[in-house]
Amino acid sequence: MLSSLMITPALASSAAVSTPRTGPELSDVALFVVAAVAVWLTRRALRNRNRKG
């Protein structure tokens, strides 16, 4: 079982065809936006908690 889990990524990567990157993918942009919103919400929550203190 464990050996099949270790072999699977190697087999999957050998079948993929890589293409040159021309710019950020949509998933990269979406991940950045989600991370920025998470940081903003966290900072806002911490500021509100400290004000009430």
Predicted model as a PDB file, atoms N, CA, C, CB and O in Angstrom, pLDDT in the B-factor column:
MODEL        1                                                                  
ATOM      1  N   MET A   1       0.827  -1.200   0.000  1.00 59.00           N  
ATOM      2  CA  MET A   1       0.000   0.000   0.000  1.00 59.00           C  
ATOM      3  C   MET A   1       0.863   1.252   0.000  1.00 59.00           C  
ATOM      4  CB  MET A   1      -0.936   0.004   1.206  1.00 59.00           C  
ATOM      5  O   MET A   1       0.675   2.138  -0.834  1.00 59.00           O  
ATOM      6  N   LEU A   2       1.809   1.331   0.932  1.00 59.00           N  
ATOM      7  CA  LEU A   2       2.665   2.501   1.041  1.00 59.00           C  
ATOM      8  C   LEU A   2       3.534   2.673  -0.199  1.00 59.00           C  
ATOM      9  CB  LEU A   2       3.538   2.400   2.281  1.00 59.00           C  
ATOM     10  O   LEU A   2       3.762   3.794  -0.652  1.00 59.00           O  
ATOM     11  N   SER A   3       4.017   1.568  -0.745  1.00 63.00           N  
ATOM     12  CA  SER A   3       4.875   1.670  -1.932  1.00 63.00           C  
ATOM     13  C   SER A   3       4.091   2.185  -3.136  1.00 63.00           C  
ATOM     14  CB  SER A   3       5.500   0.304  -2.260  1.00 63.00           C  
ATOM     15  O   SER A   3       4.643   2.906  -3.968  1.00 63.00           O  
ATOM     16  N   SER A   4       2.815   1.826  -3.239  1.00 61.00           N  
ATOM     17  CA  SER A   4       2.016   2.328  -4.360  1.00 61.00           C  
ATOM     18  C   SER A   4       1.762   3.825  -4.227  1.00 61.00           C  
ATOM     19  CB  SER A   4       0.682   1.576  -4.447  1.00 61.00           C  
ATOM     20  O   SER A   4       1.656   4.526  -5.234  1.00 61.00           O  
ATOM     21  N   LEU A   5       1.664   4.319  -2.998  1.00 60.00           N  
ATOM     22  CA  LEU A   5       1.485   5.762  -2.800  1.00 60.00           C  
ATOM     23  C   LEU A   5       2.756   6.526  -3.151  1.00 60.00           C  
ATOM     24  CB  LEU A   5       1.079   6.058  -1.349  1.00 60.00           C  
ATOM     25  O   LEU A   5       2.693   7.676  -3.586  1.00 60.00           O  
ATOM     26  N   MET A   6       3.897   5.894  -2.963  1.00 62.00           N  
ATOM     27  CA  MET A   6       5.162   6.552  -3.280  1.00 62.00           C  
ATOM     28  C   MET A   6       5.449   6.540  -4.773  1.00 62.00           C  
ATOM     29  CB  MET A   6       6.301   5.884  -2.534  1.00 62.00           C  
ATOM     30  O   MET A   6       6.121   7.437  -5.284  1.00 62.00           O  
ATOM     31  N   ILE A   7       4.948   5.533  -5.477  1.00 64.00           N  
ATOM     32  CA  ILE A   7       5.211   5.402  -6.909  1.00 64.00           C  
ATOM     33  C   ILE A   7       4.245   6.252  -7.736  1.00 64.00           C  
ATOM     34  CB  ILE A   7       5.109   3.935  -7.331  1.00 64.00           C  
ATOM     35  O   ILE A   7       4.618   6.718  -8.813  1.00 64.00           O  
ATOM     36  N   THR A   8       3.050   6.460  -7.275  1.00 63.00           N  
ATOM     37  CA  THR A   8       2.014   7.153  -8.050  1.00 63.00           C  
ATOM     38  C   THR A   8       2.427   8.546  -8.521  1.00 63.00           C  
ATOM     39  CB  THR A   8       0.763   7.265  -7.228  1.00 63.00           C  
ATOM     40  O   THR A   8       2.223   8.839  -9.699  1.00 63.00           O  
ATOM     41  N   PRO A   9       2.995   9.430  -7.687  1.00 61.00           N  
ATOM     42  CA  PRO A   9       3.389  10.750  -8.196  1.00 61.00           C  
ATOM     43  C   PRO A   9       4.451  10.676  -9.289  1.00 61.00           C  
ATOM     44  CB  PRO A   9       3.902  11.605  -7.060  1.00 61.00           C  
ATOM     45  O   PRO A   9       4.446  11.483 -10.218  1.00 61.00           O  
ATOM     46  N   ALA A  10       5.355   9.716  -9.182  1.00 59.00           N  
ATOM     47  CA  ALA A  10       6.392   9.577 -10.200  1.00 59.00           C  
ATOM     48  C   ALA A  10       5.789   9.178 -11.544  1.00 59.00           C  
ATOM     49  CB  ALA A  10       7.435   8.545  -9.761  1.00 59.00           C  
ATOM     50  O   ALA A  10       6.223   9.657 -12.591  1.00 59.00           O  
ATOM     51  N   LEU A  11       4.808   8.315 -11.511  1.00 59.00           N  
ATOM     52  CA  LEU A  11       4.165   7.900 -12.760  1.00 59.00           C  
ATOM     53  C   LEU A  11       3.327   9.031 -13.345  1.00 59.00           C  
ATOM     54  CB  LEU A  11       3.288   6.661 -12.527  1.00 59.00           C  
ATOM     55  O   LEU A  11       3.277   9.199 -14.564  1.00 59.00           O  
ATOM     56  N   ALA A  12       2.685   9.788 -12.508  1.00 58.00           N  
ATOM     57  CA  ALA A  12       1.843  10.882 -12.990  1.00 58.00           C  
ATOM     58  C   ALA A  12       2.685  11.988 -13.598  1.00 58.00           C  
ATOM     59  CB  ALA A  12       0.987  11.441 -11.855  1.00 58.00           C  
ATOM     60  O   ALA A  12       2.297  12.583 -14.603  1.00 58.00           O  
ATOM     61  N   SER A  13       3.824  12.265 -13.005  1.00 57.00           N  
ATOM     62  CA  SER A  13       4.637  13.365 -13.515  1.00 57.00           C  
ATOM     63  C   SER A  13       5.304  13.020 -14.836  1.00 57.00           C  
ATOM     64  CB  SER A  13       5.687  13.749 -12.500  1.00 57.00           C  
ATOM     65  O   SER A  13       5.581  13.919 -15.630  1.00 57.00           O  
ATOM     66  N   SER A  14       5.568  11.752 -15.094  1.00 57.00           N  
ATOM     67  CA  SER A  14       6.233  11.385 -16.343  1.00 57.00           C  
ATOM     68  C   SER A  14       5.269  11.465 -17.525  1.00 57.00           C  
ATOM     69  CB  SER A  14       6.822   9.974 -16.239  1.00 57.00           C  
ATOM     70  O   SER A  14       5.715  11.571 -18.667  1.00 57.00           O  
ATOM     71  N   ALA A  15       3.971  11.417 -17.282  1.00 59.00           N  
ATOM     72  CA  ALA A  15       2.997  11.453 -18.363  1.00 59.00           C  
ATOM     73  C   ALA A  15       2.604  12.882 -18.716  1.00 59.00           C  
ATOM     74  CB  ALA A  15       1.763  10.655 -17.984  1.00 59.00           C  
ATOM     75  O   ALA A  15       1.990  13.106 -19.759  1.00 59.00           O  
ATOM     76  N   ALA A  16       2.942  13.848 -17.879  1.00 66.00           N  
ATOM     77  CA  ALA A  16       2.526  15.228 -18.114  1.00 66.00           C  
ATOM     78  C   ALA A  16       3.447  15.908 -19.116  1.00 66.00           C  
ATOM     79  CB  ALA A  16       2.505  16.012 -16.801  1.00 66.00           C  
ATOM     80  O   ALA A  16       4.654  15.668 -19.146  1.00 66.00           O  
ATOM     81  N   VAL A  17       2.849  16.756 -19.929  1.00 77.00           N  
ATOM     82  CA  VAL A  17       3.616  17.538 -20.890  1.00 77.00           C  
ATOM     83  C   VAL A  17       3.700  18.957 -20.351  1.00 77.00           C  
ATOM     84  CB  VAL A  17       2.966  17.503 -22.323  1.00 77.00           C  
ATOM     85  O   VAL A  17       2.672  19.590 -20.113  1.00 77.00           O  
ATOM     86  N   SER A  18       4.894  19.454 -20.158  1.00 77.00           N  
ATOM     87  CA  SER A  18       5.046  20.797 -19.612  1.00 77.00           C  
ATOM     88  C   SER A  18       5.045  21.815 -20.744  1.00 77.00           C  
ATOM     89  CB  SER A  18       6.342  20.910 -18.779  1.00 77.00           C  
ATOM     90  O   SER A  18       5.569  21.570 -21.831  1.00 77.00           O  
ATOM     91  N   THR A  19       4.453  22.944 -20.460  1.00 81.00           N  
ATOM     92  CA  THR A  19       4.428  24.038 -21.422  1.00 81.00           C  
ATOM     93  C   THR A  19       5.102  25.241 -20.791  1.00 81.00           C  
ATOM     94  CB  THR A  19       2.973  24.377 -21.863  1.00 81.00           C  
ATOM     95  O   THR A  19       5.070  25.389 -19.569  1.00 81.00           O  
ATOM     96  N   PRO A  20       5.703  26.091 -21.578  1.00 85.00           N  
ATOM     97  CA  PRO A  20       6.347  27.267 -20.995  1.00 85.00           C  
ATOM     98  C   PRO A  20       5.314  28.206 -20.384  1.00 85.00           C  
ATOM     99  CB  PRO A  20       7.173  28.008 -22.054  1.00 85.00           C  
ATOM    100  O   PRO A  20       4.240  28.417 -20.949  1.00 85.00           O  
ATOM    101  N   ARG A  21       5.649  28.762 -19.231  1.00 82.00           N  
ATOM    102  CA  ARG A  21       4.724  29.672 -18.546  1.00 82.00           C  
ATOM    103  C   ARG A  21       4.861  31.063 -19.141  1.00 82.00           C  
ATOM    104  CB  ARG A  21       4.995  29.703 -17.013  1.00 82.00           C  
ATOM    105  O   ARG A  21       5.967  31.574 -19.319  1.00 82.00           O  
ATOM    106  N   THR A  22       3.736  31.656 -19.440  1.00 90.00           N  
ATOM    107  CA  THR A  22       3.747  33.007 -20.001  1.00 90.00           C  
ATOM    108  C   THR A  22       3.314  34.038 -18.978  1.00 90.00           C  
ATOM    109  CB  THR A  22       2.844  33.083 -21.219  1.00 90.00           C  
ATOM    110  O   THR A  22       3.507  35.235 -19.192  1.00 90.00           O  
ATOM    111  N   GLY A  23       2.739  33.604 -17.880  1.00 90.00           N  
ATOM    112  CA  GLY A  23       2.290  34.518 -16.843  1.00 90.00           C  
ATOM    113  C   GLY A  23       1.614  33.744 -15.745  1.00 90.00           C  
ATOM    114  O   GLY A  23       1.550  32.516 -15.804  1.00 90.00           O  
ATOM    115  N   PRO A  24       1.101  34.439 -14.730  1.00 90.00           N  
ATOM    116  CA  PRO A  24       0.434  33.733 -13.641  1.00 90.00           C  
ATOM    117  C   PRO A  24      -0.876  33.083 -14.099  1.00 90.00           C  
ATOM    118  CB  PRO A  24       0.164  34.692 -12.488  1.00 90.00           C  
ATOM    119  O   PRO A  24      -1.627  33.647 -14.896  1.00 90.00           O  
ATOM    120  N   GLU A  25      -1.118  31.913 -13.584  1.00 92.00           N  
ATOM    121  CA  GLU A  25      -2.374  31.216 -13.873  1.00 92.00           C  
ATOM    122  C   GLU A  25      -3.499  31.820 -13.034  1.00 92.00           C  
ATOM    123  CB  GLU A  25      -2.240  29.689 -13.591  1.00 92.00           C  
ATOM    124  O   GLU A  25      -3.243  32.550 -12.077  1.00 92.00           O  
ATOM    125  N   LEU A  26      -4.722  31.517 -13.392  1.00 94.00           N  
ATOM    126  CA  LEU A  26      -5.877  32.005 -12.651  1.00 94.00           C  
ATOM    127  C   LEU A  26      -5.855  31.486 -11.216  1.00 94.00           C  
ATOM    128  CB  LEU A  26      -7.177  31.587 -13.348  1.00 94.00           C  
ATOM    129  O   LEU A  26      -6.247  32.201 -10.293  1.00 94.00           O  
ATOM    130  N   SER A  27      -5.403  30.256 -11.023  1.00 94.00           N  
ATOM    131  CA  SER A  27      -5.337  29.699  -9.668  1.00 94.00           C  
ATOM    132  C   SER A  27      -4.324  30.458  -8.814  1.00 94.00           C  
ATOM    133  CB  SER A  27      -4.971  28.204  -9.718  1.00 94.00           C  
ATOM    134  O   SER A  27      -4.525  30.607  -7.609  1.00 94.00           O  
ATOM    135  N   ASP A  28      -3.236  30.941  -9.422  1.00 95.00           N  
ATOM    136  CA  ASP A  28      -2.254  31.732  -8.684  1.00 95.00           C  
ATOM    137  C   ASP A  28      -2.866  33.050  -8.214  1.00 95.00           C  
ATOM    138  CB  ASP A  28      -1.015  32.002  -9.555  1.00 95.00           C  
ATOM    139  O   ASP A  28      -2.656  33.467  -7.075  1.00 95.00           O  
ATOM    140  N   VAL A  29      -3.608  33.688  -9.077  1.00 96.00           N  
ATOM    141  CA  VAL A  29      -4.251  34.955  -8.734  1.00 96.00           C  
ATOM    142  C   VAL A  29      -5.300  34.729  -7.651  1.00 96.00           C  
ATOM    143  CB  VAL A  29      -4.893  35.601  -9.983  1.00 96.00           C  
ATOM    144  O   VAL A  29      -5.396  35.509  -6.704  1.00 96.00           O  
ATOM    145  N   ALA A  30      -6.083  33.666  -7.790  1.00 97.00           N  
ATOM    146  CA  ALA A  30      -7.123  33.368  -6.802  1.00 97.00           C  
ATOM    147  C   ALA A  30      -6.508  33.070  -5.434  1.00 97.00           C  
ATOM    148  CB  ALA A  30      -7.980  32.176  -7.267  1.00 97.00           C  
ATOM    149  O   ALA A  30      -7.038  33.510  -4.414  1.00 97.00           O  
ATOM    150  N   LEU A  31      -5.410  32.340  -5.400  1.00 97.00           N  
ATOM    151  CA  LEU A  31      -4.746  32.039  -4.145  1.00 97.00           C  
ATOM    152  C   LEU A  31      -4.223  33.310  -3.488  1.00 97.00           C  
ATOM    153  CB  LEU A  31      -3.605  31.052  -4.371  1.00 97.00           C  
ATOM    154  O   LEU A  31      -4.335  33.464  -2.271  1.00 97.00           O  
ATOM    155  N   PHE A  32      -3.659  34.214  -4.266  1.00 97.00           N  
ATOM    156  CA  PHE A  32      -3.169  35.482  -3.730  1.00 97.00           C  
ATOM    157  C   PHE A  32      -4.310  36.300  -3.153  1.00 97.00           C  
ATOM    158  CB  PHE A  32      -2.444  36.281  -4.814  1.00 97.00           C  
ATOM    159  O   PHE A  32      -4.171  36.877  -2.074  1.00 97.00           O  
ATOM    160  N   VAL A  33      -5.440  36.361  -3.854  1.00 97.00           N  
ATOM    161  CA  VAL A  33      -6.594  37.141  -3.379  1.00 97.00           C  
ATOM    162  C   VAL A  33      -7.129  36.542  -2.080  1.00 97.00           C  
ATOM    163  CB  VAL A  33      -7.717  37.183  -4.458  1.00 97.00           C  
ATOM    164  O   VAL A  33      -7.427  37.279  -1.140  1.00 97.00           O  
ATOM    165  N   VAL A  34      -7.253  35.238  -2.015  1.00 98.00           N  
ATOM    166  CA  VAL A  34      -7.759  34.587  -0.796  1.00 98.00           C  
ATOM    167  C   VAL A  34      -6.811  34.841   0.378  1.00 98.00           C  
ATOM    168  CB  VAL A  34      -7.934  33.062  -1.022  1.00 98.00           C  
ATOM    169  O   VAL A  34      -7.261  35.102   1.494  1.00 98.00           O  
ATOM    170  N   ALA A  35      -5.517  34.765   0.133  1.00 97.00           N  
ATOM    171  CA  ALA A  35      -4.546  35.013   1.206  1.00 97.00           C  
ATOM    172  C   ALA A  35      -4.608  36.460   1.671  1.00 97.00           C  
ATOM    173  CB  ALA A  35      -3.123  34.673   0.737  1.00 97.00           C  
ATOM    174  O   ALA A  35      -4.531  36.724   2.871  1.00 97.00           O  
ATOM    175  N   ALA A  36      -4.745  37.403   0.743  1.00 98.00           N  
ATOM    176  CA  ALA A  36      -4.823  38.818   1.108  1.00 98.00           C  
ATOM    177  C   ALA A  36      -6.079  39.099   1.924  1.00 98.00           C  
ATOM    178  CB  ALA A  36      -4.802  39.700  -0.149  1.00 98.00           C  
ATOM    179  O   ALA A  36      -6.026  39.846   2.901  1.00 98.00           O  
ATOM    180  N   VAL A  37      -7.198  38.513   1.540  1.00 98.00           N  
ATOM    181  CA  VAL A  37      -8.444  38.703   2.287  1.00 98.00           C  
ATOM    182  C   VAL A  37      -8.328  38.086   3.678  1.00 98.00           C  
ATOM    183  CB  VAL A  37      -9.637  38.083   1.524  1.00 98.00           C  
ATOM    184  O   VAL A  37      -8.813  38.662   4.652  1.00 98.00           O  
ATOM    185  N   ALA A  38      -7.695  36.928   3.779  1.00 98.00           N  
ATOM    186  CA  ALA A  38      -7.520  36.281   5.083  1.00 98.00           C  
ATOM    187  C   ALA A  38      -6.670  37.142   6.006  1.00 98.00           C  
ATOM    188  CB  ALA A  38      -6.878  34.895   4.917  1.00 98.00           C  
ATOM    189  O   ALA A  38      -6.988  37.279   7.188  1.00 98.00           O  
ATOM    190  N   VAL A  39      -5.600  37.720   5.490  1.00 98.00           N  
ATOM    191  CA  VAL A  39      -4.756  38.595   6.297  1.00 98.00           C  
ATOM    192  C   VAL A  39      -5.537  39.828   6.724  1.00 98.00           C  
ATOM    193  CB  VAL A  39      -3.492  39.002   5.521  1.00 98.00           C  
ATOM    194  O   VAL A  39      -5.455  40.244   7.880  1.00 98.00           O  
ATOM    195  N   TRP A  40      -6.285  40.410   5.812  1.00 98.00           N  
ATOM    196  CA  TRP A  40      -7.068  41.613   6.131  1.00 98.00           C  
ATOM    197  C   TRP A  40      -8.114  41.318   7.209  1.00 98.00           C  
ATOM    198  CB  TRP A  40      -7.758  42.158   4.861  1.00 98.00           C  
ATOM    199  O   TRP A  40      -8.270  42.091   8.154  1.00 98.00           O  
ATOM    200  N   LEU A  41      -8.827  40.201   7.066  1.00 98.00           N  
ATOM    201  CA  LEU A  41      -9.839  39.846   8.064  1.00 98.00           C  
ATOM    202  C   LEU A  41      -9.221  39.556   9.425  1.00 98.00           C  
ATOM    203  CB  LEU A  41     -10.634  38.639   7.596  1.00 98.00           C  
ATOM    204  O   LEU A  41      -9.780  39.929  10.456  1.00 98.00           O  
ATOM    205  N   THR A  42      -8.080  38.899   9.429  1.00 98.00           N  
ATOM    206  CA  THR A  42      -7.409  38.597  10.694  1.00 98.00           C  
ATOM    207  C   THR A  42      -6.959  39.869  11.389  1.00 98.00           C  
ATOM    208  CB  THR A  42      -6.210  37.677  10.460  1.00 98.00           C  
ATOM    209  O   THR A  42      -7.161  40.026  12.594  1.00 98.00           O  
ATOM    210  N   ARG A  43      -6.354  40.775  10.643  1.00 97.00           N  
ATOM    211  CA  ARG A  43      -5.909  42.038  11.246  1.00 97.00           C  
ATOM    212  C   ARG A  43      -7.092  42.843  11.769  1.00 97.00           C  
ATOM    213  CB  ARG A  43      -5.119  42.872  10.226  1.00 97.00           C  
ATOM    214  O   ARG A  43      -7.011  43.449  12.837  1.00 97.00           O  
ATOM    215  N   ARG A  44      -8.185  42.848  11.021  1.00 97.00           N  
ATOM    216  CA  ARG A  44      -9.379  43.578  11.462  1.00 97.00           C  
ATOM    217  C   ARG A  44      -9.944  42.999  12.747  1.00 97.00           C  
ATOM    218  CB  ARG A  44     -10.448  43.557  10.375  1.00 97.00           C  
ATOM    219  O   ARG A  44     -10.333  43.733  13.656  1.00 97.00           O  
ATOM    220  N   ALA A  45      -9.984  41.668  12.814  1.00 96.00           N  
ATOM    221  CA  ALA A  45     -10.502  41.008  14.012  1.00 96.00           C  
ATOM    222  C   ALA A  45      -9.613  41.284  15.220  1.00 96.00           C  
ATOM    223  CB  ALA A  45     -10.619  39.499  13.779  1.00 96.00           C  
ATOM    224  O   ALA A  45     -10.114  41.517  16.320  1.00 96.00           O  
ATOM    225  N   LEU A  46      -8.299  41.258  15.022  1.00 96.00           N  
ATOM    226  CA  LEU A  46      -7.387  41.529  16.132  1.00 96.00           C  
ATOM    227  C   LEU A  46      -7.508  42.985  16.607  1.00 96.00           C  
ATOM    228  CB  LEU A  46      -5.937  41.225  15.713  1.00 96.00           C  
ATOM    229  O   LEU A  46      -7.476  43.259  17.807  1.00 96.00           O  
ATOM    230  N   ARG A  47      -7.645  43.910  15.653  1.00 96.00           N  
ATOM    231  CA  ARG A  47      -7.810  45.317  16.029  1.00 96.00           C  
ATOM    232  C   ARG A  47      -9.093  45.520  16.822  1.00 96.00           C  
ATOM    233  CB  ARG A  47      -7.816  46.211  14.783  1.00 96.00           C  
ATOM    234  O   ARG A  47      -9.098  46.239  17.821  1.00 96.00           O  
ATOM    235  N   ASN A  48     -10.180  44.892  16.385  1.00 95.00           N  
ATOM    236  CA  ASN A  48     -11.460  45.034  17.091  1.00 95.00           C  
ATOM    237  C   ASN A  48     -11.385  44.412  18.494  1.00 95.00           C  
ATOM    238  CB  ASN A  48     -12.600  44.372  16.277  1.00 95.00           C  
ATOM    239  O   ASN A  48     -11.957  44.948  19.443  1.00 95.00           O  
ATOM    240  N   ARG A  49     -10.688  43.302  18.616  1.00 93.00           N  
ATOM    241  CA  ARG A  49     -10.558  42.654  19.912  1.00 93.00           C  
ATOM    242  C   ARG A  49      -9.742  43.513  20.875  1.00 93.00           C  
ATOM    243  CB  ARG A  49      -9.913  41.278  19.754  1.00 93.00           C  
ATOM    244  O   ARG A  49     -10.057  43.583  22.063  1.00 93.00           O  
ATOM    245  N   ASN A  50      -8.713  44.156  20.378  1.00 93.00           N  
ATOM    246  CA  ASN A  50      -7.886  45.003  21.230  1.00 93.00           C  
ATOM    247  C   ASN A  50      -8.605  46.292  21.635  1.00 93.00           C  
ATOM    248  CB  ASN A  50      -6.588  45.341  20.517  1.00 93.00           C  
ATOM    249  O   ASN A  50      -8.358  46.816  22.722  1.00 93.00           O  
ATOM    250  N   ARG A  51      -9.473  46.798  20.794  1.00 92.00           N  
ATOM    251  CA  ARG A  51     -10.237  48.007  21.133  1.00 92.00           C  
ATOM    252  C   ARG A  51     -11.218  47.744  22.263  1.00 92.00           C  
ATOM    253  CB  ARG A  51     -10.987  48.528  19.906  1.00 92.00           C  
ATOM    254  O   ARG A  51     -11.410  48.593  23.132  1.00 92.00           O  
ATOM    255  N   LYS A  52     -11.837  46.576  22.255  1.00 84.00           N  
ATOM    256  CA  LYS A  52     -12.838  46.233  23.266  1.00 84.00           C  
ATOM    257  C   LYS A  52     -12.177  45.954  24.611  1.00 84.00           C  
ATOM    258  CB  LYS A  52     -13.660  45.014  22.818  1.00 84.00           C  
ATOM    259  O   LYS A  52     -12.807  46.135  25.652  1.00 84.00           O  
ATOM    260  N   GLY A  53     -10.929  45.522  24.609  1.00 64.00           N  
ATOM    261  CA  GLY A  53     -10.195  45.111  25.802  1.00 64.00           C  
ATOM    262  C   GLY A  53     -10.322  46.063  26.935  1.00 64.00           C  
ATOM    263  O   GLY A  53      -9.751  45.833  28.001  1.00 64.00           O  
TER     264      GLY A  53                                                      
ENDMDL                                                                          
END                                                                             
